[in-house]
Amino acid sequence: MRIITLNLNGIRSACNKGFLPWLAASGADIVCLQELKAQAGDMQPDMLQPPGYHGYFHYAEKKGYSGVGIYSKQPADKVIIGLGHAHIDAEGRYLECQYGNLSVVSLYLPSGSSGEERQQFKFKMLELFLPHLEQLIACGREIVICGDWNIAHQEIDLKNYKGNRKNSGFLPEERAWMTEVLGRVGWVDVYRSLYPQTTEESYTWWSNRGQAWAKNVGWRIDYQLATQELAKRATAVSVYKTERFSDHAPLIVDYQD
């Protein structure tokens, strides 16, 4: 079973850059998408349901903003849209599809880089999301949460860690929250479980400023977090960089069936 997660930074833009032909050749069983920047009326038929895939979406109310989606070869048995918190759900940040005993979540946590108001929104979502993560672990299902978490957990997860200690995405409070998720709560960072020491090869996002991509000044902020038994079945993980569909790169994980 191959699961891919990718922040598209706009599905229309990504499709113009060749995302759909790449998807068709990717061998993915399930693909989690973030930052659609589109609403239902903006979506073309091949975006809604690429050949061979079923499409599920949680659009943001604001036009050209946020939004998450899931493509899957098998139809979902159940689809859960949103977390039940209106101010968060209005931004289209959580979508869960269930397939038998497997749940797959596409998640887009907020960025706080635009200012203090958005940083406080981010902290509030982290506070509200933690009990949900605890409930998911306790439910007994196999679960993987794929997405743009907008947090680099450790120094190894970004190139310029010294210069970003006071910046959103690498704040002590955010990193401590992630430590709790991966420690006390019990989620497994699938990439790190297979590659504990990998640095540059693990980056999934590069700023559009300067020459971040050319110099590989990146961040690892896109994760697949899995329940422990599912994480043990991960056999391969990679970041695809041959083509660029957005400022993020696809994170690809193969799980043993």
Secondary structure, 3 states (H helix, E strand, C coil): CEEEEEECCCHHHHHHCCHHHHHHHCCCCEEEEECCCCCHHHCCHHHHCCCCCEEEEECCCCCCCCCEEEEECCCCCEEEECCCCHHHHCCCCEEEEEECCEEEEEEECCCCCCCHHHHHHHHHHHHHHHHHHHHHHHCCCEEEEEEECCCCCCHHHECCCHHHCCCCCCCHHHHHHHHHHHHHHCCEEHHHHHCCCCCHHHCCEECCCCCHHHHCCEECCEEEEECHHHHHCEEEEEECCCCCCCCECCEEEEECC
